[in-house]
């Protein structure tokens, strides 16, 4: 298992050419210093306050991914929303897909905790995962060929790998003829008629029994693993079709990460993993309404809000959206300008 060497972003763009080439050719990019340190610290503190401490009875019952909606975008924790829509970060995602930020769509943003423990909890256990690809629970289809990527997955780390363990392991692609990335990518428990088994030992025993011809091939994937040697604020960008897995953590530790996914606007077959963002409306805190009103045009686009010039806009819809969001400071001037309609601008942009 090879440890990754950290690389610093170059000035001028969020990601440098080596990050982009690594993601497009090998399937991953490992980046540091993309987010402000105080934002990382604030969000980690909020997560630690939410999740039970390691070793507690409550912690023992937390064995799966996600936060059950508690720390999912849009969140009552402002730092989670800020990190999700942090514009230099969105620009970095857009660089990887070679598309404008306005052509990105957010489909996942969830901050969750993983605990180090000794025992396995069954075939769905994520302590020592089987090697897998992520696309089955993100898309209704199958990923497009390698040179036509549709989505970017993201892990933001908030802890030290040396303290917690649990580095994300993955298999970098080695060119178009790499046997690890033969087509189609279906040789993982949970795909097709294969049962979902998450635990590595149980999954590989299942493969040895059900598909012995593939068991040895899967062993070769583990032999080629690299592992993210993370520190707080480090970011792993990867793909839906990258072989990867979670590795064991040190017993008695807690690791916090935020998982995010962005797709191309045109890739409608890639699902939103959570309840739709509009479900956060109607709350007394008006969190969603304020978030929409105060976001930039690019940030709104990432959430699926129609851009200036979109066929959705007419004089009536501009006036109606202003009636909904104007009291929170939403400026409708860009939408009026694109439509060629004169009108006043409200404050806030």
C-alpha positions in Angstrom: 0.0 0.0 0.0 1.5 3.3 -1.1 1.1 6.6 0.8 0.2 9.6 -1.2 2.5 12.6 -1.5 0.7 15.8 -0.9 0.6 18.5 -3.6 -0.1 22.2 -3.1 -2.5 24.0 -5.4 -0.9 26.5 -7.7 -1.8 30.2 -7.6 -4.5 31.5 -9.9 -6.8 28.5 -10.1 -8.1 26.3 -7.3 -6.6 23.2 -8.9 -3.3 23.0 -10.8 -2.7 21.0 -14.0 -1.3 18.0 -12.1 -4.5 17.7 -10.1 -6.7 17.9 -13.2 -4.5 15.4 -15.1 -4.5 13.0 -12.1 -8.3 13.1 -11.8 -9.0 12.7 -15.5 -6.4 10.0 -16.1 -6.0 8.1 -12.8 -9.4 8.8 -11.3 -8.5 10.9 -8.3 -6.9 14.1 -7.1 -5.7 14.7 -3.6 -5.6 18.4 -2.7 -4.8 20.5 0.4 -5.5 24.1 1.5 -8.6 24.4 -0.7 -10.8 25.6 2.2 -10.1 28.3 4.8 -8.7 26.7 8.0 -11.2 28.5 10.2 -14.1 27.0 8.2 -12.7 23.5 8.6 -12.3 24.1 12.4 -15.8 25.5 12.8 -17.4 22.7 10.9 -15.5 20.0 12.8 -16.4 21.5 16.1 -20.1 21.4 15.1 -19.8 17.8 14.1 -18.0 16.8 17.3 -20.8 18.5 19.3 -23.4 16.6 17.4 -22.0 13.0 17.4 -21.6 10.9 20.5 -18.0 10.4 21.8 -16.1 7.2 20.9 -16.7 4.4 23.3 -20.2 5.5 24.3 -23.3 3.3 23.9 -24.7 5.8 21.4 -21.5 5.6 19.3 -21.7 1.8 19.1 -25.1 2.1 17.3 -23.7 4.3 14.5 -22.5 1.9 11.8 -23.5 3.4 8.5 -22.9 6.4 6.3 -24.5 9.8 6.5 -26.0 11.7 9.3 -29.7 10.8 8.9 -30.4 14.3 7.7 -29.0 16.0 10.8 -25.9 17.3 9.0 -27.1 17.3 5.4 -27.2 20.3 3.1 -29.0 22.7 3.6 -28.2 22.6 7.3 -28.8 24.7 10.4 -25.0 24.6 10.7 -24.0 27.6 8.5 -20.5 26.3 8.0 -21.7 23.1 6.3 -23.6 25.3 3.8 -20.7 27.6 3.3 -18.3 24.7 2.6 -20.7 23.0 0.2 -21.1 26.2 -1.9 -17.6 27.7 -1.3 -17.0 29.2 -4.7 -13.2 28.4 -5.2 -14.2 24.8 -4.4 -17.0 24.8 -7.0 -14.5 26.3 -9.5 -12.2 23.3 -8.8 -15.0 20.8 -9.4 -15.8 22.7 -12.7 -12.1 22.4 -13.7 -12.2 18.6 -13.4 -15.3 18.3 -15.6 -14.1 21.1 -17.9 -17.5 22.9 -17.6 -18.7 26.2 -16.2 -19.8 26.2 -12.6 -23.3 27.1 -13.8 -23.4 23.6 -15.5 -22.8 21.8 -12.2 -25.5 20.3 -10.0 -25.1 19.3 -6.4 -26.5 15.8 -5.6 -25.0 15.0 -2.2 -23.6 16.9 0.7 -23.5 15.1 4.1 -21.2 15.2 7.0 -20.9 11.9 8.9 -18.9 10.2 11.6 -17.0 6.9 11.5 -15.9 5.1 14.7 -12.9 2.8 15.2 -14.0 -0.5 16.8 -12.8 -4.1 17.0 -15.9 -6.1 16.0 -17.7 -6.4 12.7 -21.4 -5.8 12.6 -22.4 -7.9 9.6 -22.3 -7.8 5.9 -23.2 -4.1 5.7 -20.3 -3.1 8.0 -18.1 -0.2 6.8 -15.2 -0.7 9.1 -13.1 -2.6 6.6 -14.9 -2.3 3.3 -14.8 -4.5 0.2 -13.3 -2.7 -2.7 -16.1 -1.2 -4.8 -17.3 1.6 -7.1 -19.9 4.1 -6.0 -22.1 4.5 -9.1 -24.9 2.0 -8.3 -26.5 4.2 -5.6 -25.9 7.4 -7.4 -27.0 6.7 -11.0 -29.8 4.8 -12.7 -27.5 3.9 -15.5 -23.8 3.0 -15.7 -20.9 5.5 -15.9 -20.0 6.7 -19.4 -16.6 5.8 -20.9 -13.6 7.1 -19.0 -13.0 10.1 -21.2 -16.6 11.4 -20.8 -16.9 11.8 -17.0 -20.3 12.9 -15.7 -19.7 13.5 -12.0 -17.2 14.3 -9.3 -17.3 12.8 -5.9 -15.6 14.5 -3.0 -14.4 13.6 0.5 -13.3 16.5 2.8 -11.3 15.3 5.9 -11.5 16.9 9.3 -9.0 14.8 11.2 -5.4 13.3 11.1 -4.9 10.0 9.5 -2.1 9.3 11.9 -4.5 9.7 14.8 -7.6 8.0 13.5 -6.5 5.7 10.8 -9.3 5.0 8.2 -7.6 6.4 5.1 -9.6 6.0 1.9 -7.9 3.4 -0.3 -8.2 3.4 -4.0 -6.8 1.9 -7.2 -5.4 4.6 -9.7 -6.2 3.8 -13.3 -3.1 3.0 -15.4 -4.2 3.8 -18.9 -7.0 2.7 -21.1 -5.9 -0.9 -21.2 -5.7 -1.3 -17.4 -7.2 -4.7 -16.5 -8.5 -3.2 -13.3 -10.9 -1.0 -15.3 -12.2 -3.5 -17.8 -15.6 -2.7 -19.2 -18.3 -2.9 -18.0 -17.5 -2.2 -14.4 -19.8 -4.7 -12.6 -17.6 -7.0 -10.6 -18.5 -5.9 -7.2 -21.0 -7.1 -4.6 -24.3 -5.2 -4.9 -24.2 -4.8 -8.7 -26.5 -6.8 -10.9 -27.5 -10.1 -9.3 -24.6 -10.0 -6.8 -25.8 -9.5 -3.2 -24.7 -6.4 -1.3 -21.9 -7.3 1.1 -19.8 -4.4 2.4 -17.4 -6.1 4.8 -14.2 -7.0 3.0 -13.7 -10.5 4.5 -17.3 -11.5 4.0 -17.5 -10.0 0.5 -14.4 -11.8 -0.8 -15.5 -15.1 0.8 -18.8 -14.6 -1.1 -16.9 -13.9 -4.3 -14.8 -17.0 -3.8 -17.9 -19.1 -3.5 -20.2 -17.4 -6.2 -17.6 -16.1 -8.7 -14.3 -18.0 -8.1 -13.1 -16.9 -11.6 -13.2 -13.3 -10.4 -11.9 -13.7 -6.8 -8.3 -13.7 -7.8 -8.8 -10.7 -10.0 -10.3 -8.8 -7.1 -7.3 -9.7 -5.0 -5.1 -7.8 -7.5 -7.1 -4.7 -6.8 -6.2 -4.7 -3.2 -2.6 -5.3 -4.1 -2.6 -2.0 -6.1 -4.2 0.2 -3.4 -3.0 3.7 -2.6 -4.3 5.4 0.5 -5.1 9.0 1.4 -2.8 10.2 4.2 -5.1 13.0 5.3 -4.9 16.0 7.5 -7.7 18.5 8.4 -9.0 20.3 5.3 -7.5 17.8 2.8 -9.8 16.9 -0.1 -10.0 13.8 -2.2 -11.7 14.2 -5.5 -12.6 11.0 -7.2 -15.1 9.4 -9.7 -18.1 7.1 -9.6 -16.1 4.5 -11.5 -12.9 4.5 -9.3 -12.3 1.3 -7.3 -11.9 2.3 -3.7 -12.9 1.4 -0.1 -12.9 2.5 3.5 -10.1 1.0 5.7 -10.1 0.2 9.4 -9.8 3.0 11.9 -7.9 2.8 15.2 -10.2 1.5 18.0 -11.7 4.2 20.2 -11.3 7.0 17.6 -13.7 9.2 15.8 -13.2 10.5 12.2 -15.4 13.1 10.6 -15.7 13.6 6.8 -18.0 15.5 4.5 -19.1 13.7 1.3 -20.2 15.6 -1.7 -21.2 14.8 -5.3 -21.6 17.1 -8.3 -22.9 16.1 -11.7 -23.1 17.7 -15.1 -26.5 19.5 -15.5 -27.2 17.3 -18.5 -26.7 14.0 -16.6 -30.2 13.8 -15.2 -29.9 10.0 -14.6 -27.6 10.8 -11.7 -29.9 11.0 -8.6 -29.9 13.5 -5.8 -29.0 11.3 -2.8 -30.9 13.3 -0.2 -34.4 14.9 0.0 -34.6 17.7 -2.5 -33.3 21.1 -1.3 -36.7 22.8 -1.5 -37.9 20.5 1.3 -36.1 22.8 3.7 -38.6 25.6 2.9 -41.5 26.5 5.3 -39.2 26.5 8.4 -39.5 29.4 10.8 -35.8 30.2 10.4 -36.3 30.7 6.7 -32.9 29.1 6.2 -33.5 28.0 2.6 -35.1 31.2 1.5 -32.2 33.3 2.9 -29.7 30.9 1.4 -31.2 31.2 -2.1 -31.6 35.0 -1.8 -28.0 35.6 -0.7 -26.2 33.1 -3.0 -24.4 34.1 -6.2 -25.7 33.2 -9.6 -23.3 30.3 -9.8 -24.1 28.9 -6.3 -27.8 29.0 -7.2 -27.2 27.2 -10.5 -25.4 24.4 -8.6 -28.7 23.9 -6.7 -30.7 23.8 -9.9 -32.1 27.3 -9.7 -32.7 28.7 -13.3 -30.0 31.0 -14.6 -30.6 34.4 -16.2 -31.7 33.7 -19.8 -33.3 30.4 -19.1 -36.6 29.8 -20.8 -38.2 29.7 -17.3 -37.9 33.5 -17.0 -40.6 35.9 -18.2 -41.9 39.1 -16.7 -44.4 37.1 -14.6 -41.9 34.6 -13.1 -39.4 37.4 -12.4 -42.1 39.3 -10.4 -43.2 36.1 -8.7 -39.8 35.0 -7.6 -39.1 38.5 -6.4 -42.3 38.3 -4.3 -41.0 35.1 -2.7 -37.4 36.1 -2.1 -37.1 39.9 -2.4 -37.6 40.6 1.3 -34.5 38.5 2.0 -32.4 40.7 -0.3 -32.5 38.8 -3.6 -31.5 40.9 -6.6 -33.6 40.2 -9.7 -31.6 42.6 -11.9 -29.6 39.9 -13.7 -32.7 38.1 -14.6 -34.4 41.2 -15.9 -31.3 42.2 -17.8 -31.1 38.9 -19.6 -34.8 39.2 -20.5 -34.4 42.8 -21.6 -36.9 44.0 -19.1 -36.1 47.3 -17.2 -36.7 47.3 -13.5 -35.4 48.2 -10.1 -32.9 46.1 -8.3 -33.3 45.1 -4.7 -30.5 45.2 -2.2 -28.3 42.2 -1.3 -26.1 41.4 -4.3 
